[in-house]
Amino acid sequence: MGRYLFTRAWQSVITLVLASLVVFIGVRQLPGDPALAMAGEEATPEQLAAVRADLGLDQPLFTQYLTFVGNMFRGNFGESTRTGTPVTELVATTLPVTLWLAAYAILVAVVVGIVFGVIAERFRGRWPEWFANGFALIGLSVPNFWLGILAILYLAVTLGWFPASGYVDVLSDPLRGIYYLTLPAVILGTGLAAVIMRQTRASMMETMTTDYVRTARAKGLGRGRVLVRYGLRNSLIVVITIVGLQLGGLISGAVVTERIFALPGFGKLTLDAVFTRDYPVIQAVVLIITVGYILINLAVDILYSVVNPKIRVGGAN
């Protein structure tokens, strides 16, 4: 395990450096001039030159990159060209909102997906399976923004069960914070829940036809006990893989969900930065997401061996 973690650590550092290079070059290929956006349309050439010098944009690209990498490893992402606020402060304010939303959405997706997957396999060929398949079809085919609009219209405005918009800090007021995040989390997690449901059902159907399951049934174990003890445990590996792979889609979906429900999260910060050509914020956002992917992939590999002790990370036996 220690050797594997060491190998993954230096691989992650290389990945992060390459990602920083791609981000640095890609951001500077965006159309528009951040100095012009910051100084205004009426700015004189002298004022634009002063802004570029202040931002370091008058330096050679290689010098800009070295400065960027050095600041990145020190945790200094500069200041927003749009507001002048330190980027770390903006990230510290908005990232927890998206993390709470994503964690809540994953919890909803995993619970609903596994329950519906078990029901679909347990009642194969009967109406509960048709209901679960119908849910999966809706979750996969209907876009999140449309579900969000319908949820606001009927569940928030018409019935008044949930707030239509707004955010309350979960740490300062847990119950009220969770209440405000419930509707956005359900909408965001619907698509992922549908994927988990279909994969859980398929995995459990395959497991239930294996020889060791037939042996367990022959020894007198009931179908329900075998389903939970063998089928569900094996399907958890599939669930872990799906959650790890779909997390990127979940974060991108959070951009739309946060916009619909007016949540002050990472998605809103990202959109505002792209629209205003805010280089420091865009670079910080992409790098933070890259680090998140690296850590998630590592966590998924480790969880494999936790769920199924026969699997060892790093290919060990």
Sine and cosine of phi, psi and omega as CSV:
sin_phi,cos_phi,sin_psi,cos_psi,sin_omega,cos_omega
0.00,0.00,-0.69,0.73,-0.02,-1.00
-0.89,0.45,-0.67,0.74,0.03,-1.00
-0.90,0.44,-0.65,0.76,0.00,-1.00
-0.90,0.44,-0.69,0.72,0.01,-1.00
-0.90,0.43,-0.62,0.78,0.04,-1.00
-0.90,0.44,-0.69,0.72,0.02,-1.00
-0.88,0.47,-0.71,0.71,0.01,-1.00
-0.92,0.40,-0.49,0.87,-0.01,-1.00
-0.91,0.41,-0.75,0.66,-0.02,-1.00
-0.95,0.30,-0.50,0.87,0.11,-0.99
-0.90,0.43,-0.61,0.79,0.02,-1.00
-0.92,0.39,-0.60,0.80,0.04,-1.00
-0.90,0.44,-0.69,0.72,0.03,-1.00
-0.89,0.46,-0.69,0.72,0.03,-1.00
-0.87,0.50,-0.67,0.75,-0.01,-1.00
-0.91,0.41,-0.65,0.76,0.02,-1.00
-0.91,0.42,-0.70,0.71,0.04,-1.00
-0.89,0.46,-0.64,0.77,0.03,-1.00
-0.90,0.44,-0.63,0.77,0.02,-1.00
-0.89,0.45,-0.59,0.80,0.03,-1.00
-0.92,0.40,-0.70,0.72,0.02,-1.00
-0.89,0.45,-0.68,0.73,0.01,-1.00
-0.90,0.45,-0.71,0.71,-0.04,-1.00
-0.87,0.49,-0.73,0.68,-0.02,-1.00
-0.95,0.32,-0.69,0.73,-0.05,-1.00
-0.89,0.45,-0.66,0.76,-0.01,-1.00
-0.89,0.46,-0.60,0.80,-0.04,-1.00
-0.98,0.20,-0.10,0.99,0.11,-0.99
-1.00,-0.03,-0.07,1.00,0.03,-1.00
-0.92,0.39,0.63,-0.78,0.04,-1.00
-0.93,0.38,0.50,-0.87,0.01,-1.00
0.96,-0.26,0.32,-0.95,-0.04,-1.00
-0.88,-0.47,0.92,-0.40,0.00,-1.00
-0.89,0.46,-0.52,0.85,0.03,-1.00
-0.91,0.42,-0.65,0.76,0.03,-1.00
-0.92,0.39,-0.63,0.78,0.03,-1.00
-0.91,0.42,-0.55,0.84,-0.04,-1.00
-0.99,0.16,-0.65,0.76,-0.06,-1.00
-0.99,0.11,-0.43,0.90,-0.01,-1.00
0.97,-0.22,0.36,-0.93,-0.07,-1.00
-0.91,0.41,-0.43,0.90,-0.06,-1.00
-1.00,-0.02,0.13,0.99,-0.05,-1.00
-0.93,0.37,0.59,-0.81,0.05,-1.00
-0.99,0.14,0.31,-0.95,0.05,-1.00
-0.84,0.55,-0.58,0.82,0.03,-1.00
-0.92,0.40,-0.65,0.76,0.03,-1.00
-0.92,0.40,-0.65,0.76,0.04,-1.00
-0.90,0.44,-0.65,0.76,0.02,-1.00
-0.90,0.44,-0.62,0.78,0.02,-1.00
-0.91,0.41,-0.64,0.76,0.01,-1.00
-0.92,0.40,-0.68,0.73,0.02,-1.00
-0.88,0.47,-0.64,0.77,0.03,-1.00
-0.91,0.41,-0.62,0.78,0.01,-1.00
-0.92,0.39,-0.57,0.82,0.02,-1.00
-1.00,0.09,-0.17,0.99,-0.04,-1.00
0.99,0.15,0.22,0.97,-0.04,-1.00
-0.98,0.21,-0.17,0.98,0.04,-1.00
-1.00,0.07,-0.08,1.00,0.00,-1.00
-1.00,0.09,0.37,-0.93,0.09,-1.00
-0.86,0.51,0.46,-0.89,-0.06,-1.00
-0.86,0.52,-0.62,0.78,-0.02,-1.00
-0.90,0.43,-0.65,0.76,0.03,-1.00
-0.91,0.41,-0.66,0.75,0.05,-1.00
-0.87,0.49,-0.65,0.76,-0.03,-1.00
-0.92,0.38,-0.69,0.73,0.01,-1.00
-0.88,0.47,-0.65,0.76,0.05,-1.00
-0.90,0.45,-0.66,0.75,0.00,-1.00
-0.89,0.45,-0.71,0.71,-0.01,-1.00
-0.92,0.40,-0.67,0.74,0.01,-1.00
-0.88,0.48,-0.69,0.72,0.03,-1.00
-0.92,0.39,-0.57,0.82,-0.03,-1.00
-0.89,0.45,-0.71,0.70,-0.02,-1.00
-0.95,0.32,-0.29,0.96,0.10,-0.99
-1.00,-0.04,0.00,1.00,-0.02,-1.00
0.97,0.24,0.34,0.94,0.00,-1.00
-0.94,-0.33,0.95,-0.30,-0.01,-1.00
-0.98,-0.19,0.19,0.98,0.04,-1.00
0.99,0.11,-0.33,-0.95,-0.01,-1.00
-0.88,-0.47,0.50,-0.87,0.04,-1.00
-0.91,0.42,0.75,-0.66,0.04,-1.00
-0.96,0.28,-0.24,0.97,-0.01,-1.00
-1.00,0.01,-0.66,0.75,-0.08,-1.00
-0.90,-0.44,-0.28,0.96,-0.06,-1.00
0.98,0.20,0.05,1.00,0.02,-1.00
-0.99,0.15,0.65,-0.76,0.07,-1.00
-0.82,0.57,0.69,-0.73,-0.06,-1.00
-0.89,0.46,-0.62,0.78,0.01,-1.00
-0.87,0.50,-0.57,0.82,0.04,-1.00
-0.94,0.35,-0.65,0.76,0.04,-1.00
-0.90,0.44,-0.68,0.73,0.00,-1.00
-0.91,0.42,-0.69,0.72,-0.01,-1.00
-0.89,0.45,-0.43,0.90,0.00,-1.00
-0.99,0.12,-0.64,0.77,-0.13,-0.99
-1.00,-0.10,-0.54,0.84,-0.07,-1.00
-0.88,0.48,-0.67,0.74,0.02,-1.00
-0.85,0.53,-0.55,0.84,0.02,-1.00
-0.88,0.48,-0.75,0.67,-0.02,-1.00
-0.93,0.37,-0.60,0.80,0.01,-1.00
-0.91,0.42,-0.69,0.73,0.06,-1.00
-0.88,0.47,-0.69,0.72,0.00,-1.00
-0.90,0.44,-0.71,0.70,-0.02,-1.00
-0.91,0.41,-0.67,0.75,0.01,-1.00
-0.89,0.45,-0.68,0.74,0.02,-1.00
-0.91,0.42,-0.67,0.75,0.00,-1.00
-0.91,0.41,-0.63,0.77,0.04,-1.00
-0.90,0.43,-0.67,0.74,0.03,-1.00
-0.87,0.50,-0.72,0.69,0.03,-1.00
-0.88,0.48,-0.71,0.71,-0.05,-1.00
-0.91,0.42,-0.68,0.73,-0.04,-1.00
-0.92,0.39,-0.72,0.69,-0.03,-1.00
-0.90,0.43,-0.77,0.64,-0.03,-1.00
-0.91,0.41,-0.70,0.72,-0.04,-1.00
-0.89,0.45,-0.70,0.72,0.00,-1.00
-0.93,0.38,-0.70,0.71,-0.01,-1.00
-0.87,0.49,-0.74,0.67,0.00,-1.00
-0.92,0.38,-0.55,0.84,0.05,-1.00
-0.92,0.40,-0.67,0.74,0.05,-1.00
-0.90,0.43,-0.69,0.73,0.01,-1.00
-0.88,0.48,-0.68,0.73,-0.03,-1.00
-0.89,0.46,-0.60,0.80,0.00,-1.00
-0.98,0.20,-0.61,0.79,-0.06,-1.00
-0.93,0.37,-0.60,0.80,-0.04,-1.00
-0.93,-0.37,0.74,0.67,-0.04,-1.00
-0.86,0.51,0.75,-0.67,0.02,-1.00
0.99,0.15,0.09,1.00,0.01,-1.00
-0.87,-0.49,0.06,-1.00,-0.15,-0.99
-0.89,0.46,-0.52,0.85,0.07,-1.00
-0.88,0.48,-0.58,0.81,0.04,-1.00
-0.92,0.39,-0.64,0.77,0.03,-1.00
-0.90,0.45,-0.63,0.78,0.03,-1.00
-0.90,0.44,-0.71,0.71,0.00,-1.00
-0.90,0.43,-0.65,0.76,0.04,-1.00
-0.92,0.40,-0.59,0.81,0.06,-1.00
-0.90,0.43,-0.66,0.75,0.06,-1.00
-0.87,0.50,-0.70,0.71,-0.01,-1.00
-0.89,0.45,-0.64,0.77,0.01,-1.00
-0.90,0.44,-0.67,0.74,0.03,-1.00
-0.91,0.41,-0.70,0.72,-0.03,-1.00
-0.89,0.45,-0.54,0.84,-0.03,-1.00
-0.99,0.10,-0.46,0.89,-0.15,-0.99
-0.98,-0.18,-0.46,0.89,-0.06,-1.00
-1.00,-0.04,0.81,-0.59,-0.01,-1.00
-0.91,0.42,0.48,-0.88,-0.01,-1.00
-0.88,0.47,-0.61,0.79,-0.06,-1.00
-0.91,0.40,-0.53,0.85,0.02,-1.00
-0.96,0.28,-0.68,0.74,0.07,-1.00
-0.88,0.48,-0.63,0.78,0.01,-1.00
-0.90,0.44,-0.68,0.73,0.02,-1.00
-0.90,0.44,-0.70,0.72,0.02,-1.00
-0.90,0.44,-0.65,0.76,0.01,-1.00
-0.90,0.44,-0.66,0.75,0.03,-1.00
-0.90,0.43,-0.68,0.73,-0.06,-1.00
-0.90,0.43,-0.72,0.69,-0.12,-0.99
-1.00,-0.09,-0.74,0.67,-0.09,-1.00
-0.99,0.17,-0.51,0.86,-0.04,-1.00
-0.99,-0.12,-0.80,0.61,-0.09,-1.00
-0.98,0.19,-0.78,0.62,-0.08,-1.00
-0.96,0.29,-0.79,0.61,-0.07,-1.00
-1.00,-0.02,-0.42,0.91,0.02,-1.00
0.94,0.33,0.42,0.91,-0.03,-1.00
-0.97,0.24,-0.53,0.85,-0.05,-1.00
-0.72,-0.69,0.39,-0.92,0.09,-1.00
-0.95,0.33,0.57,-0.82,-0.03,-1.00
-0.97,0.24,-0.43,0.90,-0.02,-1.00
-0.32,-0.95,0.09,-1.00,0.05,-1.00
0.96,-0.26,0.22,-0.98,-0.03,-1.00
-0.54,-0.84,0.65,-0.76,0.09,-1.00
-0.83,-0.56,0.75,-0.67,-0.02,-1.00
-0.85,0.52,0.83,-0.56,-0.05,-1.00
-0.91,0.42,-0.58,0.82,-0.04,-1.00
-0.95,0.31,-0.58,0.82,-0.02,-1.00
-0.98,0.18,-0.56,0.83,0.00,-1.00
-0.59,-0.81,0.99,0.12,-0.15,-0.99
-0.83,0.55,-0.76,0.65,-0.08,-1.00
-0.90,0.44,-0.73,0.68,-0.01,-1.00
-0.93,0.37,-0.59,0.81,0.03,-1.00
-0.90,0.44,-0.69,0.72,0.04,-1.00
-0.91,0.42,-0.61,0.79,0.02,-1.00
-0.87,0.49,-0.68,0.73,0.00,-1.00
-0.94,0.34,-0.47,0.88,-0.03,-1.00
-1.00,0.01,-0.18,0.98,-0.12,-0.99
-0.87,0.50,-0.80,0.60,-0.05,-1.00
-0.90,0.44,-0.74,0.67,0.07,-1.00
-0.87,0.49,-0.62,0.79,-0.01,-1.00
-0.92,0.39,-0.66,0.76,0.03,-1.00
-0.89,0.45,-0.70,0.72,0.01,-1.00
-0.90,0.44,-0.70,0.71,-0.02,-1.00
-0.92,0.38,-0.57,0.82,-0.07,-1.00
-1.00,0.06,-0.08,1.00,-0.07,-1.00
-0.88,0.47,-0.75,0.66,-0.02,-1.00
-0.89,0.46,-0.68,0.73,0.02,-1.00
-0.91,0.41,-0.62,0.78,0.04,-1.00
-0.88,0.48,-0.62,0.78,0.01,-1.00
-0.90,0.43,-0.66,0.75,0.03,-1.00
-0.90,0.43,-0.70,0.71,0.01,-1.00
-0.89,0.46,-0.64,0.76,-0.01,-1.00
-0.88,0.48,-0.74,0.67,-0.04,-1.00
-0.91,0.41,-0.67,0.74,-0.02,-1.00
-0.95,0.32,-0.60,0.80,0.05,-1.00
-0.89,0.45,-0.71,0.70,0.02,-1.00
-0.87,0.49,-0.72,0.69,-0.02,-1.00
-0.90,0.43,-0.66,0.75,0.00,-1.00
-0.90,0.43,-0.67,0.74,-0.02,-1.00
-0.94,0.35,-0.59,0.80,0.05,-1.00
-0.89,0.45,-0.63,0.78,0.03,-1.00
-0.93,0.37,-0.66,0.75,-0.02,-1.00
-0.90,0.43,-0.61,0.79,-0.07,-1.00
-0.94,0.35,-0.16,0.99,0.02,-1.00
-0.98,-0.21,0.08,1.00,-0.04,-1.00
-0.98,0.19,0.27,-0.96,-0.06,-1.00
-0.92,0.39,-0.64,0.77,-0.06,-1.00
-0.93,0.36,-0.46,0.89,0.09,-1.00
-0.95,0.32,-0.66,0.76,0.06,-1.00
-0.88,0.47,-0.62,0.78,0.03,-1.00
-0.90,0.43,-0.67,0.74,0.02,-1.00
-0.89,0.45,-0.65,0.76,0.03,-1.00
-0.92,0.40,-0.60,0.80,0.00,-1.00
-0.92,0.39,-0.46,0.89,0.03,-1.00
-0.98,0.18,-0.06,1.00,0.09,-1.00
0.95,-0.30,0.03,1.00,0.04,-1.00
-0.95,0.32,0.68,-0.73,0.01,-1.00
-0.94,0.34,0.33,-0.94,-0.04,-1.00
-0.89,0.46,-0.65,0.76,-0.02,-1.00
-0.90,0.44,-0.68,0.74,0.00,-1.00
-0.91,0.40,-0.67,0.75,0.03,-1.00
-0.91,0.42,-0.61,0.79,-0.01,-1.00
-0.88,0.48,-0.70,0.72,-0.03,-1.00
-0.97,0.23,-0.69,0.72,-0.13,-0.99
-0.95,0.31,-0.62,0.78,-0.08,-1.00
-0.95,-0.32,-0.79,0.61,-0.07,-1.00
-0.91,0.42,-0.73,0.68,-0.06,-1.00
-0.92,0.39,-0.66,0.75,-0.03,-1.00
-0.90,0.44,-0.67,0.74,0.03,-1.00
-0.92,0.38,-0.55,0.83,-0.01,-1.00
-0.95,0.32,-0.34,0.94,0.02,-1.00
-0.89,0.45,-0.51,0.86,0.06,-1.00
-0.89,0.46,-0.66,0.75,0.04,-1.00
-0.90,0.43,-0.66,0.75,0.00,-1.00
-0.89,0.46,-0.70,0.72,0.01,-1.00
-0.87,0.49,-0.69,0.72,0.02,-1.00
-0.88,0.48,-0.71,0.70,-0.03,-1.00
-0.90,0.44,-0.70,0.71,0.00,-1.00
-0.88,0.48,-0.67,0.74,0.02,-1.00
-0.90,0.43,-0.67,0.74,-0.03,-1.00
-0.96,0.27,-0.57,0.82,-0.10,-0.99
-1.00,0.03,-0.06,1.00,-0.06,-1.00
-0.90,0.44,-0.58,0.81,0.06,-1.00
-0.88,0.47,-0.69,0.73,0.07,-1.00
-0.91,0.43,-0.53,0.85,0.03,-1.00
-0.91,0.40,-0.66,0.75,0.01,-1.00
-0.92,0.39,-0.67,0.74,0.05,-1.00
-0.91,0.40,-0.58,0.81,0.08,-1.00
-0.93,0.38,-0.47,0.88,0.03,-1.00
-0.91,0.42,-0.47,0.88,0.04,-1.00
-0.86,0.50,-0.73,0.68,0.00,-1.00
-0.93,0.36,-0.70,0.72,-0.03,-1.00
-0.88,0.47,-0.68,0.73,0.03,-1.00
-0.90,0.45,-0.57,0.82,0.03,-1.00
-0.92,0.39,-0.68,0.73,-0.05,-1.00
-0.92,0.39,-0.68,0.74,-0.08,-1.00
-0.99,-0.11,0.17,0.98,0.06,-1.00
0.82,0.58,0.73,0.68,0.04,-1.00
-1.00,-0.03,0.73,-0.68,-0.02,-1.00
-0.99,0.14,0.89,0.45,-0.12,-0.99
-0.96,-0.28,-0.21,-0.98,-0.03,-1.00
-0.90,0.43,-0.56,0.83,0.00,-1.00
-0.89,0.45,-0.71,0.71,0.03,-1.00
-0.89,0.45,-0.66,0.75,0.04,-1.00
-0.87,0.49,-0.66,0.75,-0.01,-1.00
-0.90,0.43,-0.74,0.68,-0.01,-1.00
-0.88,0.47,-0.71,0.71,0.01,-1.00
-0.88,0.48,-0.63,0.78,-0.01,-1.00
-0.92,0.38,-0.64,0.76,0.01,-1.00
-0.92,0.39,-0.69,0.73,-0.03,-1.00
-0.91,0.42,-0.52,0.85,-0.06,-1.00
-0.97,-0.23,0.14,0.99,0.00,-1.00
0.82,0.58,0.71,0.70,-0.02,-1.00
-1.00,0.09,1.00,0.02,-0.10,-1.00
-0.81,0.59,-0.79,0.61,-0.06,-1.00
-0.86,0.52,-0.65,0.76,-0.03,-1.00
-0.93,0.35,-0.68,0.73,0.00,-1.00
-0.87,0.49,-0.71,0.71,0.00,-1.00
-0.88,0.47,-0.69,0.73,-0.01,-1.00
-0.91,0.42,-0.67,0.74,-0.02,-1.00
-0.88,0.48,-0.76,0.65,-0.05,-1.00
-0.91,0.42,-0.65,0.76,-0.01,-1.00
-0.93,0.38,-0.61,0.79,0.04,-1.00
-0.91,0.42,-0.66,0.75,0.04,-1.00
-0.90,0.43,-0.62,0.78,0.04,-1.00
-0.88,0.47,-0.72,0.69,0.04,-1.00
-0.87,0.49,-0.63,0.77,0.04,-1.00
-0.87,0.49,-0.68,0.73,0.04,-1.00
-0.88,0.47,-0.68,0.73,-0.01,-1.00
-0.87,0.50,-0.74,0.68,-0.02,-1.00
-0.92,0.39,-0.61,0.79,0.00,-1.00
-0.91,0.41,-0.69,0.73,0.02,-1.00
-0.88,0.47,-0.64,0.77,0.04,-1.00
-0.91,0.43,-0.68,0.73,0.01,-1.00
-0.90,0.44,-0.61,0.79,0.02,-1.00
-0.90,0.45,-0.69,0.72,0.01,-1.00
-0.88,0.48,-0.66,0.75,-0.01,-1.00
-0.94,0.35,-0.62,0.78,0.00,-1.00
-0.90,0.43,-0.48,0.88,0.06,-1.00
-0.82,0.58,-0.73,0.68,-0.04,-1.00
-0.96,0.30,-0.38,0.93,0.04,-1.00
-0.97,0.26,-0.71,0.70,-0.02,-1.00
-0.94,0.34,-0.67,0.74,-0.01,-1.00
-0.78,-0.62,0.98,-0.20,-0.05,-1.00
-0.87,0.49,-0.29,0.96,0.02,-1.00
-0.95,0.33,-0.33,0.95,0.02,-1.00
-1.00,-0.05,0.77,-0.64,0.02,-1.00
-0.86,-0.51,0.71,-0.70,0.00,-1.00
-0.92,0.39,0.47,-0.88,0.04,-1.00
0.96,0.27,0.17,0.99,0.04,-1.00
0.98,0.19,0.20,0.98,0.00,-1.00
-0.97,0.26,0.47,-0.88,0.01,-1.00
-0.99,-0.14,0.00,0.00,0.00,0.00
